[in-house]
Each structure stands twice: as structure tokens, then as C-alpha cells.
Amino acid sequence: MKFKRFFSAAAALTACILLLAADISAANRKTEKKSIRLDIAQAEITEGDAITLKPSVTGYKKCTISWSSSDKTVASVKKGGIVTALKAGTADISVKIKGTNLKAVCRVTVTAKEQKPSEQTDPNDHSTVVVDGKTFVLTFEDDFNGDTLDDTKWEKGPEQKRQDLNNYWDNSMSYLDGEGNLIIGMSYDKENDRFLSGAVRSRGKFEQAYGYFEIRCTVNNVPGYWTAFWLMGDSVTDETNGGRNGTEIDIMETPYYNTKQVQNTLNWDGYGYRHKSSGNVSDIDVYDGEYHTFSLLWTKEEYVFYVDGKESWRTDAAKALGTCEVPLFLKISSETGSWTGIPDPEKLPDYMKVDYVRVYKETEGGALK
């Protein structure tokens, strides 16, 4: 009788253990059912290179995932887990199941791209630059030191209405801050119910055909208006001979604050019904309040655009029947128009800060071409 009771107790204990084990197993399976992992937890890549992270989701028949980067200036990530290295540093790339707290992280370390010997130059010497394997010599430079704009290089304005909104270029919106920056502002004139913005140009003071053109600056910090660095000439209004007689070259425009994009545009054959244009929009976030470089390589065969030293658009200008053959002057400006939305007056004033502008000409046999 004791044996039977012992056997029954043992059986009951065994059953309890089995049930407990089953519960634990079920709990584990339940935990495993809802999870997300990445195929790698750490990665090291070089500036300009890209890798693809592969997520693994369990516990869902169907779900939506989203990607993010802790530092978009170091590494960006697009749909599909494509990670692009932008500059030296570290960034956490995260993938998350939307509507949950479940996520996985890969720590990405970006190393600087090793320069070729021909590209290694003294960072304090701006007299020459190597672009696309060709050497260019400095022909124009302004670091905006001092307290007043150098009138041997620039003129303000002209003061005039811009675009289709009540926006005016106003000379008070262009000035030096005394700390090595040109300020191109945007403000709201409440008394006259209009927007005021700044512009400077080198018309009649410096003009050049072909070469390498670069600006280092911050851009607009609020949506609804854009900053620009562009080349212009009186002959752009000519409606004959395509872009060869004159092309407005927008080296950079920043109308896409909300979508974090940068635009390059070519305009030729005037601005009437014969007007033609070609443009490119790149997914590059420069709306972070930091300085960025925007550059153009203009040759007899093509235009090549760069952001922070990386190519963003290359065109042979075939649509324009050739690249511009006449000298153009420099323009730096800010303005608004209905195609970008209307700035919130409560978020103004705002401004772009320009650290420098440099222009170079290609050399051949030690002489300018």
C-alpha cells in the first residue's frame, strides 16, 4: 500500500515536472516567436562603400520594419538595409518592427578613405586642387574675413521681388558676421507683410568659363525657403544655340528641407516659352546646421556636381546641345516660392553661413588652359 502511494506520488511529481517543463518550453517558444535579429552586430566599412544588413524576423506572419541611423552624417541606411558609409566615425544602424519595441542594432564603424598620393595636399594650401585626376589652380577666393563685404569681388542684390510670393531680395540681409562668415538671411517683414532675403553676386567683378567651383556653407534650418550657390550670365536669356550661349548652373539648391534632399539644375534658352532645364535631386541630408561643401567641375564636355567631395550628378549636357562656352559670374542667395511652401514667420529669421568660396582653373603644362 505504501509502495502504491509512493508510486502515485512519484508519478504526480513527474507529471508536474513535465508540465512545468512544457510551460517553460512554451514560454521560450513564445519569446522566440516575436523577435528580430540582424545577420551581423558589428561592421567596419570605408568611406564611400556600402553593405547590406539582413534582418531575420520570427513570430510574425506579416510585419513592417523600419530602418534608422543614430548619426546620418557618418552612415545612412535605406530600405532594404543598404548602409552607406559617409565619413569617419561610428553609427548604430537599427531595424525595428513597427508598432513594437522589438529592434536589432548593428554598430557600424566608418574609416576614412585612403587618399591617393596625387590627392594628398597641405590642408592649409588652397592654391591648387586635384579633381578627376586633373590639377586646377586657384583663380578666385574669399574667406569672408573682416567686417564688410569685399566690393572688389561682390555686389549685393539687386533688390527686387523674387518668385511668385511676396519675397524681396534686400541688401540688409547680406553681411559679414565678423567671425569669418558671409551671412545670407531670410526674415519676415511684419510691418509690410513680406519676406526679405539676401543675395550677392560677382557680376562685372569676376566671371569664368570652365573650372572647379566650390562653396563651404551651412544651409537653411527651416522649411519653406531655400539657399543657393549658382552661376549666371547675361547671355542665359539668349534663346539660340542651346546651352552653349549661356546656361544658369545651380551648383546647389536646398528647397527640400522636409525630405532632406539637395538639387542641382541647368537652365538654358532663356526663361520664356523656349526655356529648357535639366536637374537632379539627391538624397543627401545637409540640413543639420553644420558646414558642407558643394562643388562643380565644369569642362567642355560635361558638368559634374559634388556634395562634401562625393559626386552627386554627372551630365554631358547633351540635352542642352553642349556645355556653356561663355564666362559666368557667381551668385549666393536665399529666397522662397510657392513650389517649396511658405516659411513660417514664427521660425524666422534664419540664415545660411558661408565660410568660403573658391574657384579654380585647369592647368596644362604649368599654365592656365
N, C-alpha and C positions, 0 to 999 in steps of 0.2 A: 504494500500500500504506500509506504514511504517512497519506494522506488518510482511508482507511478506518479506520485505528486512531484517528485524531483524531475522526472522526465517532462511532465506538463509544464513545470516552471521553466525548465531549460528551453523547451520549445517556444514558450511565450517570450522568453528573453531573446531567443534567436530571431523570432518574428519581429520583435521591437527593433532589434539591431538592423534587420533587413529593411524595415520600414524607414528607420532613421537614415540609413544609407541611401535608400531610394529618394527620400526627401532632399538630402544633401546633393545627390546627383541631379535631381530635378532642379534644385536651386542653382546649381552650377550651370546646367543647361540653359536655365532661364537667363542667367547673367551673360552667358556666351551668345545667346540669341540676339541680343541687341548690343552691337559693338562696331567700331570702325577702326581699322589699322592702316598704316602705310607700309609699303614694302621696305622702306629704309627710314631710320630715325635720325641719321646724320649724313650730310653730304658736303663735299668740298668741290667747288667749281670755280673756273676762271672767268673774269670779266668778259662779257660778250657771249659766253657759252650758255647752253640750256640743257636741262634734264627733264624727264617726265616722271612724276611720282604716281604710283599706282595704289589706289585705295582698295581695301577689302572690307566689305560690309556683311555682317551676319545678323540674322534675326529680323530682317525686313524683306518682304517680297518686292516692295517698291518704296523708294525714298528719294529725296532730293538732297544733294550735298552742295556745299559752298566752300570756296577757297579764299584764303586771305594771307597777307604777308604782314608781319609786325613792323617791317621797315621797307616800304616800296621803293626807296631810293637805292637800297642795297640789292634787293631781289624782288622781281614781280612774279605773279602767278596768274595764269589764265585758266579758263575752263578746260578740263581735261588733265589738270595737274602739271601744265607746262610751266616750268620755273626758269626764268631768265636772269642771269647774273648781270647786275648793272654797275656796281662799284664795290671796292673792297670793304668788307665789314661782315656782320653776322645778322641774319634774319630768321625768324621762326615762321615756317610755312605751315599753316593749319588747314585741315579739312574737317568740316563739321556736318553732321546730319541736321538739316533744318528742322526746327521745332523741338529740338532736344538739346541736352548739354553734352552729347557724345561727340568727341572730336579726337583727332590724332595730329601729332606735330612732328615735323622734321626740321632739325636745326641745320640751316644752310650757311656755310662759311664761304665767302667770296674772296678770292685772292686777286691781286692786281695783275693785269695782263703785262707780260714782259715786253718792254719796248725793243724794237729793232735798233741796232747801233745807229742807223741813219736818222732815227727819230728821237734819239736822246739829245736833248738840248738843255742849256742852262735855263732854269725856270725864271730867272731874273733878266734874261736876254730875250727881248721880243723883236730883235732886228730881222730875224729870219724864221721861217716856219716850213716844215716839210708836210705836204699834203698829197696823198695819192702818189707818193714817190717822187714828187717834184718839189724843187726849192723855190720859195717865194720870199721876196724882200719887202720890208715894211715901207709903205708909202704914206700912210696916214695913221695918227694915233692921238687919242685924247683920253687921259685918265681922270679928267674932271676934278683935278686938284684946284685949290683956291676957293674963292667966294663968288666969282662971277663967271658966266659963260664966256668962253673964248670966241669973240666975234670975228676972229680971223678964220675960224673953222665952221662956225654955226650962225644961223639966224633963227629967231623964234617965229612961230606961226606958219603961215599967215593966219590972222584972226578972222575966222569965217565960220558959218554954220556948216555942220557935218551931218551926213547921212539923212535919215528921214525923221529923226527925233529932234527935240529942241536942245541940241547939243552944239556947243561952240568951242572952237579952239580959242583959248585965252592965254595971253603971254604970261599972266601971273601964275600959271600952272606949270611953268618950266623954269627951273632954277637949280643952283648948286647948293647942297646942304652943308658945305664947309668941311665935310668928312670924307671927301673923295668920291662923291656920288652926284650924278645928274638926276634930279627928281622930275618925273613926268606924272603929274597928278590928275585926279578925277574928283570933282566935287559937285555939290548941288547948290545952286544959287536960289535960295528960297524966295528972296525978295522979287526976283524976276522970273521965277518958276522955269529954270533952265539948268541944264548940266554944263559944266565947264571942264575942259580937258586940255592937256598940254601937247605941244609938238615943237620939234626943232628940225632943221634941215641944213645941208651943206651946199645948197644951190648957189652957183656962182663963186664958190669958195673951194670946193673940192668935188671933182667928178672923175670917174674912172670906168673904163670898159675892161672887162675880164679881170680875174684875180681871185683873191680869197678875202672874204669879208666876215668879220666876227664881232659880236657884242656879248658882254657878260653882264647879266642883269637879273633882277627879280621881276616877277610879272604881277598882274592884278591879284588881289587877295579876296575879292568878292565877285559874284557873277553879275552879268548884265552889261559888261563893257569889256573891251579888250585892249591889250597893249600890242605894239607892232614895231618891228625893225624892217625897213624896206628900202628899195632902190627905185628912184623915179627920175624921169626926164621930160622935158617939154615935148619931145618927139613922140612920146607914148600916145598922144592924141592922133597921130598920123594913122590913117586907115588903109594905107597901101603897103605892099611888100611884107606883110605878116609881121612877126615879132622882130625882124632884123632892124627895122627903122626905129624901134623903141618898145621896150617891154617893162611894165611895172613888175618888179620882182619882190614879192613879200617873203623875206627870209624867215620871218616868224610872225604869226598872229595867234593870240590866245583868247578866242571867243568861247572856248568850251570848258569853262570852269567846272560845271556840274559833271561833265563826263570825263574830265581830266585828259584832254587831248590838245595837240598842237597842230596848227595849219600852216602849209606853205602854198603859195598861189602865184601863178603867172597870169598877167593881163596884157592884152595887146589889141591892136586895131581900134584904138580909141575907146570911148565909153558910150557911144551911141548904139544904133541898131546893128552896126558891124562888129561890135565888141565881142571878143572871144577870150576864153580863160581856160586854164587847166590847173588843178590843185590836188593836194594830198592832205589827208588828216591822219595823224599818227597817235596811237595810244601811249602817250608819254605824260606822266604827271609831273608838271613843273610848278604846280600851284601850292607850294609848301613854304613860301616866304624865303627860300634860300636862293643863292645866286646860281644861275645856269648859263651855259654858253650856247649861242645859236649862230650857225655859220653857213656860208655859201661858198662853194667853189664854182666859179663861172668861167668856162672855157669857150672856145669857138665851136665846140661840138656838143656841149651839154651843160646842165645845171645839176649840182649835187648839194643837197641840204644835210646839215648835221645838227644834232642836239647833244650837248655835252660830249662832243667828239665822236659820236656814233651816227652813222648815216641813217637818215630818215626817209629820204626820197631822192631818186636819180632819174632825170629825164633828158632825152636827147632833143627835146623841143621840136620834134618833127611836126606836131600839130601847128606850131607857130611858124612853120617854114624856115626854121633856123633860130639860133640864139641871137640875142640882141647884139648889134655891132657898134652901137654908139655909147659914149660915156653917160653914166647915170650918177645922180647925187644921192646922198644918204638922208634917210628920214627916220626919226624916232617919235612915236606918238601914242596917244590913247584916245579912244572915242567910243561912242555907243550907237547902236542902231537897233531897230525892231527885230532884226534877224537873230540877235543874241539875247533878246529880252531887255527889260528896263531895269537899271540898277535901283536898289532900294536906297532912297535918300538917307535913311537912318543909318546905313552902313558906310556912308561916305563922310569925310573924304578918304580916299585911298590913293595909292601911287605905285609906280614902278621905280626902282633904284637902278641906275646904270653905273657899273664900276668902270668899264672902259669900252671903247670902240677902236678896232684896229683893222686896217686894210693893207693887203699885200699884193705885189705884182710878181708874176713868174719871171725867173731869170733864165738866160741862155748864154752860156759861155761867160758868165760873170756879169752880164749886162741885162737890163730890163728888156723884156720882149715887147 
